[in-house]
Amino acid sequence: MSLNIDELIYKHALANAIKHNGKASVGPVMSKVIGEYPELRNKAKEITEQVKQIVDRVNSLTLNEQLSELKAKFPEMLEERKEKEEKKSLPPLHVNNIFVTRFAPNPDGPIHLGNVRAAIISSEYAKMYNGKFILRFDDTDPKVKKPIKEAYEWIREDLRWLGLSWQEEFKESSRIERYYEVIRELIRNGHAYIDCCTEEEFKKMKETRNFSLQCFNREKEPSRNEELWDKMLSGGFKEGEAVVRIKTDLNDPDPSKIDWVIARIIDTEANPHPIVGSKYIVWPTYNFATVVDDHDFNVTHIFRAKEHTINAEKQKWIYDYMNWKIPEIMEFGRLKLEGFMMSKSKIKVMLEKGLGKDDPRLPTIAGLRRRGILPETIRELIIEVGLKNSDATISFDNLASINRKNLDPTAKRLMYVESFKELELNIDEQMTAQIPLYPGSKEFRQIKVYPGDRIYVNEQDAKDGKVIRLVELCNVRVQGNKAIFTSTDIESAKKEKASIVQWVKASEAVRVRVIKASGDNLEKKEGFGEKAVANLKEGEVVQFVRYGFVRVDSQNEKETVVIYSHE
């Protein structure tokens, strides 16, 4: 066969290594090779051995060396990579002169990757069309979805971190009087009424389609219903004794859309609102308040999850009765992060049990931030998924892949060893390792070692009799507890098929504790980092060589605590 199989494997191994920060994997490389030349499938066992050998050789190179090799021998692969990484954008919209959109979170907990989608899409479109982006707090339920006072700032903080800015902000709890005005107008015009039936009585009427109970008040004169409205506002009814309903189609096949509630009484002495306390006892429902707000603030485009489709049908009754223009509504499917709990109510339960909103096991924006995920990564992911109407499940690997690409140019590469073995350096003279802070960097750090110095290396790298290359220092042969100098040049290491391994000078070692989220568990590992680790700042994301990206969680004289992000 004229095909040079080694060259083919080498090409895909280099490309795979560069994609994954210098570490190629046999499986994906094998898939690429077979994909390009299916006829090799019959020799899969033989080819797999070749792939393993070449992947090991590629992984022994530094990332800079891998890039240089790919650029020199397979430049077309870099072009292909560049095309794939071109920035994606949201699809264009039909927009007139004015563009106003909004994000309306309920401040009953922290926002997470799923519900922040509407915020990012709304903000991005507002930028695209030089429009206005409004932040509105949907906080009109002091009982069931009770707002948390701190959550208002949690949400602001998360949105700012994501790079979002808004031109206007308000809380629905500050507009109660305005909702009362619109309700009164609807009652006066015969479009709404006060229902004094119990919930069970109304449910039975819907089931039988017999709406004849005296407590119903639907056919009463508007003036009588306005009197009952005044009685509600003055405290003449207790919670559960009366609600305001909008008149809809009593024959609607969907019972939830029949004369739905636009306002209800809540005992705010028992359930005070965190902002306005017990000042109001009559509160608008979400579907009512959102229509009034969208109209009053001239919202032209609404981006929301398709689970609101029924809500849109309910809201249309208010728009029609008030003769208001309906904004353009764009709906998208749910977004789930595989392996994470995405239910806001479940997250709230975990918070109540003492879990922090920034716990790295959670898909909250604060949790992802603490885990070392960059804001541009989240924005890029949301824009890439776009306005798809189908539900999308994103694996953490997808998120990590984007994050890795964004971190690569700036994340410092530092050395860390975990399950370590201590070796004595058997060298004849002082040596200096000059290590770039990150690939292509002109910033270097120097680590000087002397004969007899002790170093830590990973135990799995320090097999007796094995030749290894200590990053940017020299090649040594492991003999018992000694690292015996053999040579300095990398070519000798290649001939010996020596692995390039990270190492830490024992006398300068910084104690490091790594916290790793694994499903519902937090694993804690301990090891040593090189001296430069002690100079890292809280919040800084770096790459521990051959280990993965980590975010500095805290620093003190005794240890550096980091949160593991991903490979």
MARLUM-593913 format. One record per residue (C-alpha): residue number from 1; x, y, z. Coordinates in steps of 0.02 Angstrom, whole numbers, m for minus. Example, Ala and Ser with C-alpha at 12.3 -4.5 7.8 and 13.67 -1.06 7.14 Angstrom:
! residues 2
<pt 1,<615,m225,390>>
<pt 2,<684,m53,357>>
This chain:
! residues 567
<pt 1,<0,0,0>>
<pt 2,<71,169,m51>>
<pt 3,<m16,250,96>>
<pt 4,<105,301,234>>
<pt 5,<6,241,384>>
<pt 6,<129,312,512>>
<pt 7,<112,484,434>>
<pt 8,<m77,472,431>>
<pt 9,<m81,423,616>>
<pt 10,<46,558,659>>
<pt 11,<m60,691,576>>
<pt 12,<m217,647,672>>
<pt 13,<m123,619,835>>
<pt 14,<m48,794,824>>
<pt 15,<m217,872,785>>
<pt 16,<m301,779,928>>
<pt 17,<m162,827,1050>>
<pt 18,<m175,1012,1005>>
<pt 19,<m363,1004,1026>>
<pt 20,<m340,933,1201>>
<pt 21,<m195,1037,1269>>
<pt 22,<m53,925,1213>>
<pt 23,<m132,758,1261>>
<pt 24,<m193,647,1119>>
<pt 25,<m303,494,1151>>
<pt 26,<m294,330,1057>>
<pt 27,<m482,310,1028>>
<pt 28,<m518,474,937>>
<pt 29,<m357,459,835>>
<pt 30,<m404,282,783>>
<pt 31,<m578,342,732>>
<pt 32,<m505,480,623>>
<pt 33,<m383,361,539>>
<pt 34,<m516,230,500>>
<pt 35,<m636,369,449>>
<pt 36,<m513,434,319>>
<pt 37,<m464,260,257>>
<pt 38,<m604,134,295>>
<pt 39,<m504,m4,209>>
<pt 40,<m390,m5,362>>
<pt 41,<m532,m74,468>>
<pt 42,<m478,m252,426>>
<pt 43,<m309,m215,505>>
<pt 44,<m383,m131,659>>
<pt 45,<m285,m233,787>>
<pt 46,<m119,m200,702>>
<pt 47,<m161,m16,672>>
<pt 48,<m211,8,855>>
<pt 49,<m36,m41,912>>
<pt 50,<40,86,790>>
<pt 51,<m81,219,852>>
<pt 52,<m32,186,1034>>
<pt 53,<153,205,995>>
<pt 54,<132,364,894>>
<pt 55,<12,441,1021>>
<pt 56,<142,410,1157>>
<pt 57,<275,494,1048>>
<pt 58,<162,644,1012>>
<pt 59,<117,661,1196>>
<pt 60,<302,670,1240>>
<pt 61,<314,833,1141>>
<pt 62,<271,1002,1215>>
<pt 63,<117,1090,1147>>
<pt 64,<229,1214,1057>>
<pt 65,<322,1072,974>>
<pt 66,<159,990,923>>
<pt 67,<98,1152,845>>
<pt 68,<262,1175,752>>
<pt 69,<254,996,684>>
<pt 70,<74,1015,626>>
<pt 71,<111,1184,546>>
<pt 72,<265,1118,455>>
<pt 73,<198,950,397>>
<pt 74,<9,964,392>>
<pt 75,<m39,1150,376>>
<pt 76,<m208,1103,301>>
<pt 77,<m260,1033,471>>
<pt 78,<m232,1202,552>>
<pt 79,<m339,1287,420>>
<pt 80,<m477,1159,449>>
<pt 81,<m464,1190,636>>
<pt 82,<m473,1378,610>>
<pt 83,<m630,1364,503>>
<pt 84,<m715,1259,635>>
<pt 85,<m674,1385,769>>
<pt 86,<m747,1535,677>>
<pt 87,<m859,1630,793>>
<pt 88,<m1042,1584,779>>
<pt 89,<m1179,1713,792>>
<pt 90,<m1366,1714,822>>
<pt 91,<m1479,1708,669>>
<pt 92,<m1537,1880,605>>
<pt 93,<m1711,1944,646>>
<pt 94,<m1835,2056,557>>
<pt 95,<m1820,2215,659>>
<pt 96,<m1897,2388,636>>
<pt 97,<m1822,2546,711>>
<pt 98,<m1850,2501,895>>
<pt 99,<m1784,2345,980>>
<pt 100,<m1819,2314,1165>>
<pt 101,<m1803,2149,1256>>
<pt 102,<m1792,2091,1435>>
<pt 103,<m1739,1955,1557>>
<pt 104,<m1861,1922,1698>>
<pt 105,<m1787,1804,1829>>
<pt 106,<m1878,1756,1988>>
<pt 107,<m1759,1802,2130>>
<pt 108,<m1802,1646,2229>>
<pt 109,<m1628,1574,2203>>
<pt 110,<m1470,1586,2098>>
<pt 111,<m1480,1577,1908>>
<pt 112,<m1407,1426,1819>>
<pt 113,<m1350,1378,1645>>
<pt 114,<m1527,1334,1589>>
<pt 115,<m1619,1493,1636>>
<pt 116,<m1477,1612,1594>>
<pt 117,<m1500,1564,1412>>
<pt 118,<m1640,1692,1392>>
<pt 119,<m1530,1827,1469>>
<pt 120,<m1383,1797,1352>>
<pt 121,<m1490,1784,1195>>
<pt 122,<m1590,1940,1241>>
<pt 123,<m1432,2039,1281>>
<pt 124,<m1341,1983,1123>>
<pt 125,<m1487,2032,1012>>
<pt 126,<m1502,2200,1098>>
<pt 127,<m1318,2231,1054>>
<pt 128,<m1343,2171,875>>
<pt 129,<m1485,2295,844>>
<pt 130,<m1428,2440,955>>
<pt 131,<m1578,2410,1065>>
<pt 132,<m1620,2410,1250>>
<pt 133,<m1601,2264,1368>>
<pt 134,<m1706,2269,1528>>
<pt 135,<m1679,2171,1689>>
<pt 136,<m1846,2141,1774>>
<pt 137,<m1864,2045,1936>>
<pt 138,<m2020,1936,1934>>
<pt 139,<m2053,1944,2121>>
<pt 140,<m2242,1944,2143>>
<pt 141,<m2258,1779,2235>>
<pt 142,<m2212,1804,2419>>
<pt 143,<m2273,1631,2467>>
<pt 144,<m2244,1485,2346>>
<pt 145,<m2094,1555,2251>>
<pt 146,<m2041,1670,2390>>
<pt 147,<m1902,1789,2338>>
<pt 148,<m1738,1783,2433>>
<pt 149,<m1675,1956,2476>>
<pt 150,<m1494,1913,2434>>
<pt 151,<m1544,1834,2266>>
<pt 152,<m1572,2003,2183>>
<pt 153,<m1387,2042,2201>>
<pt 154,<m1337,1862,2163>>
<pt 155,<m1421,1880,1993>>
<pt 156,<m1347,2052,1958>>
<pt 157,<m1174,1987,2004>>
<pt 158,<m1191,1835,1890>>
<pt 159,<m1253,1938,1743>>
<pt 160,<m1113,2065,1762>>
<pt 161,<m985,1924,1770>>
<pt 162,<m1057,1854,1609>>
<pt 163,<m1023,2023,1528>>
<pt 164,<m1206,2073,1515>>
<pt 165,<m1261,2252,1543>>
<pt 166,<m1438,2318,1552>>
<pt 167,<m1506,2491,1521>>
<pt 168,<m1653,2480,1640>>
<pt 169,<m1696,2381,1795>>
<pt 170,<m1850,2364,1904>>
<pt 171,<m1939,2248,2024>>
<pt 172,<m2119,2199,1993>>
<pt 173,<m2149,2220,2180>>
<pt 174,<m2122,2407,2153>>
<pt 175,<m2264,2417,2026>>
<pt 176,<m2410,2343,2123>>
<pt 177,<m2514,2501,2111>>
<pt 178,<m2497,2500,1921>>
<pt 179,<m2562,2320,1913>>
<pt 180,<m2710,2373,2020>>
<pt 181,<m2751,2510,1893>>
<pt 182,<m2756,2388,1748>>
<pt 183,<m2858,2261,1847>>
<pt 184,<m2986,2396,1890>>
<pt 185,<m2999,2444,1706>>
<pt 186,<m3026,2263,1656>>
<pt 187,<m3163,2244,1789>>
<pt 188,<m3250,2406,1737>>
<pt 189,<m3252,2350,1556>>
<pt 190,<m3326,2181,1602>>
<pt 191,<m3171,2081,1557>>
<pt 192,<m3127,2024,1734>>
<pt 193,<m3222,1980,1891>>
<pt 194,<m3203,1927,2073>>
<pt 195,<m3224,1741,2102>>
<pt 196,<m3274,1699,2281>>
<pt 197,<m3289,1511,2252>>
<pt 198,<m3167,1390,2331>>
<pt 199,<m3032,1312,2224>>
<pt 200,<m3122,1145,2230>>
<pt 201,<m3287,1223,2178>>
<pt 202,<m3208,1310,2028>>
<pt 203,<m3117,1150,1978>>
<pt 204,<m3281,1053,1981>>
<pt 205,<m3367,1186,1875>>
<pt 206,<m3230,1169,1743>>
<pt 207,<m3245,980,1744>>
<pt 208,<m3434,983,1723>>
<pt 209,<m3437,1143,1619>>
<pt 210,<m3579,1202,1731>>
<pt 211,<m3533,1377,1790>>
<pt 212,<m3690,1416,1890>>
<pt 213,<m3632,1438,2069>>
<pt 214,<m3681,1603,2151>>
<pt 215,<m3503,1630,2214>>
<pt 216,<m3440,1637,2035>>
<pt 217,<m3490,1820,2001>>
<pt 218,<m3442,1807,1817>>
<pt 219,<m3610,1874,1757>>
<pt 220,<m3626,2008,1893>>
<pt 221,<m3623,2191,1841>>
<pt 222,<m3450,2269,1827>>
<pt 223,<m3499,2391,1965>>
<pt 224,<m3533,2245,2084>>
<pt 225,<m3367,2164,2041>>
<pt 226,<m3279,2330,2068>>
<pt 227,<m3355,2337,2242>>
<pt 228,<m3288,2163,2276>>
<pt 229,<m3118,2220,2208>>
<pt 230,<m3116,2363,2333>>
<pt 231,<m3161,2239,2470>>
<pt 232,<m3012,2131,2420>>
<pt 233,<m2894,2280,2426>>
<pt 234,<m2958,2337,2596>>
<pt 235,<m2933,2167,2677>>
<pt 236,<m3116,2115,2675>>
<pt 237,<m3068,1942,2613>>
<pt 238,<m2942,1821,2685>>
<pt 239,<m2817,1720,2584>>
<pt 240,<m2910,1592,2477>>
<pt 241,<m3080,1678,2493>>
<pt 242,<m3073,1777,2330>>
<pt 243,<m2970,1791,2171>>
<pt 244,<m2980,1900,2016>>
<pt 245,<m3010,1804,1855>>
<pt 246,<m2996,1857,1673>>
<pt 247,<m3142,1807,1561>>
<pt 248,<m3086,1682,1429>>
<pt 249,<m3173,1543,1330>>
<pt 250,<m3271,1433,1451>>
<pt 251,<m3269,1295,1320>>
<pt 252,<m3081,1292,1298>>
<pt 253,<m3024,1110,1289>>
<pt 254,<m2876,1156,1402>>
<pt 255,<m2949,1184,1578>>
<pt 256,<m2794,1283,1632>>
<pt 257,<m2840,1421,1509>>
<pt 258,<m3019,1442,1570>>
<pt 259,<m3041,1605,1666>>
<pt 260,<m2866,1598,1739>>
<pt 261,<m2819,1699,1894>>
<pt 262,<m2740,1870,1869>>
<pt 263,<m2730,1919,2054>>
<pt 264,<m2746,1832,2222>>
<pt 265,<m2738,1869,2408>>
<pt 266,<m2582,1821,2504>>
<pt 267,<m2566,1837,2692>>
<pt 268,<m2408,1942,2695>>
<pt 269,<m2411,1953,2884>>
<pt 270,<m2372,1766,2882>>
<pt 271,<m2270,1776,2720>>
<pt 272,<m2192,1950,2712>>
<pt 273,<m2111,2002,2549>>
<pt 274,<m1922,2031,2570>>
<pt 275,<m1933,2203,2488>>
<pt 276,<m2105,2276,2528>>
<pt 277,<m2147,2173,2682>>
<pt 278,<m2334,2163,2719>>
<pt 279,<m2382,2324,2629>>
<pt 280,<m2488,2231,2500>>
<pt 281,<m2605,2083,2520>>
<pt 282,<m2666,2071,2338>>
<pt 283,<m2535,2010,2216>>
<pt 284,<m2539,1990,2027>>
<pt 285,<m2496,1824,1947>>
<pt 286,<m2348,1802,1830>>
<pt 287,<m2453,1794,1671>>
<pt 288,<m2541,1956,1712>>
<pt 289,<m2394,2059,1777>>
<pt 290,<m2280,2011,1632>>
<pt 291,<m2405,2075,1503>>
<pt 292,<m2423,2243,1591>>
<pt 293,<m2234,2261,1607>>
<pt 294,<m2197,2212,1427>>
<pt 295,<m2324,2340,1367>>
<pt 296,<m2272,2481,1484>>
<pt 297,<m2087,2460,1445>>
<pt 298,<m2113,2444,1256>>
<pt 299,<m2039,2270,1243>>
<pt 300,<m2033,2221,1060>>
<pt 301,<m1952,2047,1068>>
<pt 302,<m1967,1911,1198>>
<pt 303,<m1848,1762,1204>>
<pt 304,<m1905,1622,1317>>
<pt 305,<m1917,1434,1339>>
<pt 306,<m2054,1344,1241>>
<pt 307,<m2130,1286,1406>>
<pt 308,<m2212,1459,1406>>
<pt 309,<m2317,1421,1250>>
<pt 310,<m2477,1399,1353>>
<pt 311,<m2435,1558,1449>>
<pt 312,<m2425,1654,1284>>
<pt 313,<m2601,1594,1240>>
<pt 314,<m2664,1649,1410>>
<pt 315,<m2580,1818,1398>>
<pt 316,<m2659,1854,1229>>
<pt 317,<m2826,1885,1318>>
<pt 318,<m2751,2033,1412>>
<pt 319,<m2671,2106,1255>>
<pt 320,<m2836,2093,1161>>
<pt 321,<m2943,2168,1301>>
<pt 322,<m2822,2313,1327>>
<pt 323,<m2795,2336,1140>>
<pt 324,<m2607,2321,1163>>
<pt 325,<m2483,2259,1032>>
<pt 326,<m2410,2086,1066>>
<pt 327,<m2218,2082,1060>>
<pt 328,<m2135,1958,942>>
<pt 329,<m2105,1798,1041>>
<pt 330,<m1960,1681,1003>>
<pt 331,<m1962,1515,1096>>
<pt 332,<m1825,1386,1119>>
<pt 333,<m1809,1214,1198>>
<pt 334,<m1740,1171,1368>>
<pt 335,<m1553,1168,1394>>
<pt 336,<m1483,1034,1508>>
<pt 337,<m1306,1005,1566>>
<pt 338,<m1280,817,1572>>
<pt 339,<m1244,750,1745>>
<pt 340,<m1302,909,1833>>
<pt 341,<m1461,945,1928>>
<pt 342,<m1547,1081,1825>>
<pt 343,<m1709,1102,1923>>
<pt 344,<m1713,1271,2009>>
<pt 345,<m1829,1203,2144>>
<pt 346,<m1709,1059,2180>>
<pt 347,<m1562,1178,2185>>
<pt 348,<m1660,1283,2310>>
<pt 349,<m1686,1129,2421>>
<pt 350,<m1497,1096,2415>>
<pt 351,<m1464,1277,2466>>
<pt 352,<m1584,1260,2612>>
<pt 353,<m1484,1107,2667>>
<pt 354,<m1328,1213,2677>>
<pt 355,<m1250,1192,2505>>
<pt 356,<m1174,1355,2443>>
<pt 357,<m1242,1434,2283>>
<pt 358,<m1065,1423,2212>>
<pt 359,<m1040,1240,2255>>
<pt 360,<m943,1166,2106>>
<pt 361,<m1066,1021,2096>>
<pt 362,<m1206,1139,2045>>
<pt 363,<m1243,1207,1870>>
<pt 364,<m1274,1379,1944>>
<pt 365,<m1177,1519,1861>>
<pt 366,<m1088,1546,2027>>
<pt 367,<m1045,1361,2037>>
<pt 368,<m976,1357,1859>>
<pt 369,<m877,1516,1893>>
<pt 370,<m799,1439,2048>>
<pt 371,<m758,1286,1947>>
<pt 372,<m655,1388,1824>>
<pt 373,<m777,1404,1680>>
<pt 374,<m751,1571,1591>>
<pt 375,<m894,1691,1555>>
<pt 376,<m852,1692,1370>>
<pt 377,<m867,1502,1370>>
<pt 378,<m1046,1510,1434>>
<pt 379,<m1092,1648,1311>>
<pt 380,<m1014,1551,1167>>
<pt 381,<m1106,1392,1214>>
<pt 382,<m1275,1480,1223>>
<pt 383,<m1248,1568,1057>>
<pt 384,<m1192,1405,976>>
<pt 385,<m1352,1317,1033>>
<pt 386,<m1449,1472,976>>
<pt 387,<m1638,1471,959>>
<pt 388,<m1663,1285,929>>
<pt 389,<m1840,1237,971>>
<pt 390,<m1792,1060,1020>>
<pt 391,<m1723,1021,1193>>
<pt 392,<m1533,1016,1199>>
<pt 393,<m1426,914,1317>>
<pt 394,<m1247,975,1332>>
<pt 395,<m1115,862,1404>>
<pt 396,<m988,939,1522>>
<pt 397,<m857,883,1396>>
<pt 398,<m934,1002,1268>>
<pt 399,<m925,1144,1393>>
<pt 400,<m748,1096,1441>>
<pt 401,<m693,1091,1259>>
<pt 402,<m747,1272,1231>>
<pt 403,<m673,1324,1397>>
<pt 404,<m507,1239,1357>>
<pt 405,<m495,1333,1193>>
<pt 406,<m528,1499,1282>>
<pt 407,<m404,1462,1421>>
<pt 408,<m263,1399,1311>>
<pt 409,<m188,1567,1262>>
<pt 410,<m179,1641,1437>>
<pt 411,<m184,1504,1571>>
<pt 412,<m16,1480,1656>>
<pt 413,<60,1306,1646>>
<pt 414,<125,1253,1816>>
<pt 415,<188,1090,1887>>
<pt 416,<95,989,2018>>
<pt 417,<119,810,2079>>
<pt 418,<m8,710,2177>>
<pt 419,<33,528,2211>>
<pt 420,<217,568,2219>>
<pt 421,<385,484,2240>>
<pt 422,<533,579,2311>>
<pt 423,<695,565,2211>>
<pt 424,<870,630,2243>>
<pt 425,<945,720,2094>>
<pt 426,<1109,640,2044>>
<pt 427,<1186,781,1940>>
<pt 428,<1365,846,1931>>
<pt 429,<1329,1033,1938>>
<pt 430,<1195,1164,1964>>
<pt 431,<1062,1165,1827>>
<pt 432,<924,1288,1785>>
<pt 433,<755,1249,1710>>
<pt 434,<687,1397,1613>>
<pt 435,<503,1364,1586>>
<pt 436,<381,1474,1487>>
<pt 437,<226,1523,1585>>
<pt 438,<116,1466,1440>>
<pt 439,<143,1408,1260>>
<pt 440,<224,1542,1155>>
<pt 441,<252,1653,1306>>
<pt 442,<409,1760,1322>>
<pt 443,<384,1759,1510>>
<pt 444,<487,1625,1595>>
<pt 445,<513,1563,1771>>
<pt 446,<678,1489,1827>>
<pt 447,<698,1341,1942>>
<pt 448,<877,1308,1999>>
<pt 449,<928,1138,2061>>
<pt 450,<1091,1076,2136>>
<pt 451,<1174,906,2157>>
<pt 452,<1084,812,2294>>
<pt 453,<923,915,2284>>
<pt 454,<766,814,2309>>
<pt 455,<618,822,2190>>
<pt 456,<441,754,2186>>
<pt 457,<376,664,2032>>
<pt 458,<218,565,2004>>
<pt 459,<243,387,2066>>
<pt 460,<177,312,1904>>
<pt 461,<312,405,1807>>
<pt 462,<453,349,1921>>
<pt 463,<464,164,1880>>
<pt 464,<633,90,1922>>
<pt 465,<750,87,1773>>
<pt 466,<643,204,1670>>
<pt 467,<716,355,1579>>
<pt 468,<609,511,1598>>
<pt 469,<630,691,1544>>
<pt 470,<603,819,1682>>
<pt 471,<513,966,1602>>
<pt 472,<640,1091,1532>>
<pt 473,<780,1021,1643>>
<pt 474,<862,859,1589>>
<pt 475,<842,673,1558>>
<pt 476,<865,555,1704>>
<pt 477,<858,369,1738>>
<pt 478,<762,316,1893>>
<pt 479,<860,198,2005>>
<pt 480,<778,167,2172>>
<pt 481,<761,337,2254>>
<pt 482,<885,421,2139>>
<pt 483,<862,517,1976>>
<pt 484,<1027,490,1885>>
<pt 485,<1072,617,1750>>
<pt 486,<1089,544,1573>>
<pt 487,<1080,693,1454>>
<pt 488,<1004,864,1424>>
<pt 489,<942,865,1244>>
<pt 490,<765,819,1194>>
<pt 491,<825,714,1046>>
<pt 492,<904,591,1167>>
<pt 493,<740,583,1261>>
<pt 494,<648,542,1098>>
<pt 495,<770,402,1059>>
<pt 496,<740,330,1232>>
<pt 497,<553,355,1209>>
<pt 498,<560,450,1373>>
<pt 499,<401,530,1440>>
<pt 500,<409,716,1479>>
<pt 501,<354,729,1661>>
<pt 502,<317,870,1781>>
<pt 503,<419,884,1940>>
<pt 504,<426,991,2096>>
<pt 505,<581,1043,2192>>
<pt 506,<551,977,2368>>
<pt 507,<630,1123,2462>>
<pt 508,<517,1247,2371>>
<pt 509,<360,1140,2363>>
<pt 510,<191,1219,2400>>
<pt 511,<61,1110,2481>>
<pt 512,<m93,1100,2369>>
<pt 513,<m267,1034,2406>>
<pt 514,<m373,994,2253>>
<pt 515,<m563,989,2268>>
<pt 516,<m645,891,2128>>
<pt 517,<m832,883,2095>>
<pt 518,<m884,708,2046>>
<pt 519,<m1072,690,2026>>
<pt 520,<m1149,728,2196>>
<pt 521,<m982,704,2285>>
<pt 522,<m832,814,2319>>
<pt 523,<m666,724,2312>>
<pt 524,<m517,800,2402>>
<pt 525,<m339,762,2349>>
<pt 526,<m174,829,2414>>
<pt 527,<m6,853,2329>>
<pt 528,<133,978,2298>>
<pt 529,<147,1119,2174>>
<pt 530,<300,1214,2117>>
<pt 531,<351,1377,2201>>
<pt 532,<254,1487,2077>>
<pt 533,<90,1414,2140>>
<pt 534,<107,1516,2300>>
<pt 535,<100,1677,2197>>
<pt 536,<m64,1639,2112>>
<pt 537,<m213,1750,2150>>
<pt 538,<m382,1690,2210>>
<pt 539,<m495,1662,2059>>
<pt 540,<m351,1632,1938>>
<pt 541,<m370,1483,1822>>
<pt 542,<m210,1389,1777>>
<pt 543,<m163,1223,1703>>
<pt 544,<m72,1095,1807>>
<pt 545,<36,1006,1677>>
<pt 546,<m31,833,1630>>
<pt 547,<m165,852,1763>>
<pt 548,<m293,980,1707>>
<pt 549,<m358,1157,1730>>
<pt 550,<m392,1217,1906>>
<pt 551,<m457,1377,1983>>
<pt 552,<m375,1448,2139>>
<pt 553,<m507,1447,2276>>
<pt 554,<m403,1511,2421>>
<pt 555,<m224,1549,2469>>
<pt 556,<m140,1551,2639>>
<pt 557,<33,1519,2711>>
<pt 558,<m3,1335,2740>>
<pt 559,<m81,1283,2576>>
<pt 560,<m160,1330,2410>>
<pt 561,<m336,1263,2383>>
<pt 562,<m393,1240,2203>>
<pt 563,<m553,1179,2121>>
<pt 564,<m527,1055,1980>>
<pt 565,<m609,1114,1820>>
<pt 566,<m574,990,1681>>
<pt 567,<m433,912,1579>>
